Amino acid sequence: MANIFEILGYNIDYYFRGKLIGSIRTDKPDRKVLGYTGRKNTILPNDIILKNKKYKKGIIVTTECSPICGKYIGTQEDKISAMLKTRLPYGT
């Protein structure tokens, strides 16, 4: 599937014990598979500060990389036809 939205950057979310502890914005993704299916368990190589709280190196965290999407790429007609294609039929 082609990318129909402009990509403004990528967000790397950090989870500790299943809770979101913070995120970092980057220009390039650090993995090929994005979103929930691309989650990785990693060990922090150095100390990191997220939301004014310091997490020491050696802690196991889960990271997830997601794209930050901007506006739709294409003409107004392309936008309308894409919206009409996504609608589900009613009454069957």
N, C-alpha and C positions, 0 to 999 in steps of 0.2 A: 504494500500500500504506500502510495506517495505521501510525502509530508505536505499537508495543505495549510499549515500554520507556520509562521516565521518563528524560529527558535531564538529567544532572547538570552538564554543561558541555561545552566543546569543547577539543580538544588540537591545537595547531598545531605540527607537526613540521618541523624544518629539516634539510635534506640538503645537504652540500657534497661535490662530486665523487662522488656516489652513496652516501655514508656518512652515517648519522644523526649529527648533531652536537648535537642537543638539542631540547627542546620547551618550549612555553609554554602554560599553561592559560588559557582565556578563558571568559567567560559567553555570548558571542554569536559565531556563526560569521562569518568574514570573506568568505565566498563561498557561492554557492547549491549548487554541486556538491561533495559531500563525498567523502572517501576517496581511493583511488588515482586514480580518473578525474578528480578535481578538482585534481590537482597543477598548480602554477604555477611557472615560473621567474621569480624576481624579483631585483632589485638592492637590496641593503640600503641604505635611505635614511640610516641612522645606525649608529653602533657598537652592537654587541649582545654581551652576555655570556651564554654558554650553557655549563653544566658547568664553571664557573670558567675558561673560556677566552674571550678577547676576539676578536671578528671585526670587522674594520674596515668602514666604509661603502664601498660600491662593489663589493663581492664579489657574484657571482651565486650564489644559492642556490635550491634547489627547496623549496617549502613544500607541505604537505599538511594539510588540516583534517579531523579525525575526531571524531565525537561520543563522549562518555563516558556510557555507558548505565548506568542503575541497575536497580532491580527491575522485574519484569513488572507491567504495569498490567492489572487485571482480577481476577475471582474465581478460586478454586481450580479450578472446573470449566472455566473458560476456558483456564487454563494447561494442564490435562490434555488438553483437546480440541486445542489447538494443537500439543502434543507428538505426539499420535497422528496428526495430519494430516501431519507432517513425515517420518514414518517411511516408508522405501521398502519395497515389497513384496519378499518373498524367494521364491526358487525358480522364477522364470519365465525 
